[in-house]
Amino acid sequence: MIERPYYLELLKTYRNIPLVKVLAGIRRCGKSTILTMLHNDLIKNGVSADHIIHISYTSEDLDDQMTDKEMYHSIKAKMTEQGRYYLLLDEVQEITGWEKAVNSLLENDNTDIYVTGSNSKLMSSEISTYLTGRYVSIPIFTLSFQEFSEFKQTSRKTKKELLNEYIRMGGFPIIAVSNLDEDAAYQIVEGIYHSVISNDITRRKKVTNFDLFNRVVKFIIENVGKTFSANTIVKFMKSQGRSLSVEAVYNYLKWLEKAFVIYRCQRYDLQGKSVLKTQEKFYLADASLKYCMMGFHTQAIAAMLENIVYFELLRKGYKVYIGKNATKEIDFVAIKRDERIYVQVCRQLPENSDREIANLLEIKDHFPKYVVTLDELASGNMNGVKIIHLSDFLLKDEY
């Protein structure tokens, strides 16, 4: 097992604090492995194995549908001795009402609880009823480029070769630890995608028009990194001879978000200092989700570079927005407490690179400004704007 120390260190900061640690992300992004890492670290730090209750609630592990009361009593039955118990509960969304069971277990001062899951039951809006103020949400993403490189450290590939592989193959851990060609990798990712769609959306939400739903998903995937609205999708479907309501589109988008397939990036008005509710963008949980559905095309790289940068900023703890500065657009405005950075992403820096950085130069503050590019020859500082290669940007500890 290759460890992901970033998440382990993050979990350590919350250890023994009376909050439920909620680890949520798309299926197969590594949540179960992180729980196993935590289990091993607890043992390493002197916790007795019989005081670690590690249970998986995947459908394959459950003979029948367990109730929240049965969940609670089955865990309590294992807590037979004095002392603190560490509860590591994997894929809890399979238990209806799991929040009630976990809330009751949290009432016991001798529990430290960690749960994982991969759908809306793990989103803050869904669990706040029973766990208000008593949980911390820890988003789990597919591998960063740093993690991907560490997974591949025995391959002897150059940084450039690893970056190309990361861009083309994505960051699902199962892909990174395997020596697969693109076709085999995309086939595995397609299986993950269909598992999410069937288990977390169509079955739970009782989607009846599966063909229409798939067409909407395809439109979203094709338009990653572009601004569009629900009305845009309705009009496009009408041009294809398909009819659906704006409300249906809103539901589809919401369900995809709650299954962690897509992430919504809102616009931020730099002059009004407010978040706008129109012309949002959506990004995919992993770039390979696009390639497995539509194949890898060099024309699509620019949008997927944005996708990669967006998630790197999220991993580093930023809230990320599209920047609106009067009539100009900034690819990303990333905000973390009193920190802020501005980022433009491009595949190649044009000869007249002033045009590429002009939007950044119009922002009259002293926060860091970056142009992130795949251009091998582009680097340095232009009028205060840092030109940086994508690999170097992804490997920076801080900005």
C-alpha positions, 0 to 999 in steps of 0.5 A: 500500500502506497501511503498518502501522507497529506491526508494522514497528517490532516487526520492526525490534527483532528485525532481525539477531537470530539468531532465526526471526521467525514471523508467524502469523494468519488468512488475509488478515489482512495478513501478506504485506503486512507482509513487503512492508513489511519488504522495502521498509524493508530496501531503504530502509536500504541492504540490496541487493535481491539480498540479500533473498530474498522467496518466496511458497509459496502453492499457486498459486505452487507447481507441485508439492509441494516437499519441505523439502530442495528448499526448502532447496536452492532458497534456498541456490542464491540465496545466491551472494555474501558478506554477510548475506541476508534471507529473507522466506518467505511461507505456509511451511506449504505446505511439509511439514517447512519447519521443518527447512529453515529451521533449516538456513538459520539455521545460516548466520550470515549469514541473518536469517529471517522466515516467515509462515503461517496454520495450526498449523504456525506455532504454537509447539507445532508448531515447537518440535521443530526451532526450540526457543529459536530463534524468536520468535512474532509474532501478526498480527491483523486491523486495530485501530480505529487502523489501520482509521481510518488506512486510511479517513483520506480518507473524511472520516467522523467518529470515531463513523461510523468506529467504527460501520463498524468494528463492523459491517464488521470489520478485514480489510484488504481490506475497509478499503481497499475502498468496499463495502456490507455485503453485498459485504463479508460476501461477501468475508469468507465467502470468506475463512472458507471458504478457511480451513475448506477449506484449513486444516481439512477438507482437512488434517484429512480431515474426513468429516462436514462437516455436523456440523463446520459445525454445531459451528462455527455453535454456537461463532459464535453463542456468542462471549463466552459460557462453554460446554464441550465437553459443552455442545456435545454436549448441544446437538447431541443435542437437534438429533438429531445425535450426536458425542463430546466428543473430536470437539468437542475436536478441532474446537475445536483445529483452529479455534484452529490455523487462527486462526479462534477464540481461547481465553480462559481464566478466572483466579481472582483470589483463588487467582491461578491459571488455571482449566481450566473454563468458557472463552470463545472469541472470533473472529479478526474480528467480521465472521466472525460477521456474514458467517455470521449477518447483522448484528443489534443484539442481537449487538453486546454480545458483539462489543464484548467481541470487539473489546476482547479483541483490542485488549488482545492487540495491546497485548501483554497476556495476557487472561483472564476474571476470577473473583473469588469468585462475581463475574465480570470481563469481562477481566483483562489482564496484562503483566509487572508491569502489570494492568488490569481491564475490564468491557464494556457497550453502554450504562451502566445508570441505576444504574451502581453495579451495572455497576462493583460487580464492579470495586470489589470488587477490592482492589488499585490496578491500573487498572479500566475500564468500556468502553461505547458510551454517548455520555454516559458518561465520567469516574471513579466511585470510582476506576473509569474510565468510557470510550467504546469509541473512546477506549479503542481509541485509547489508546496505553497504559492 
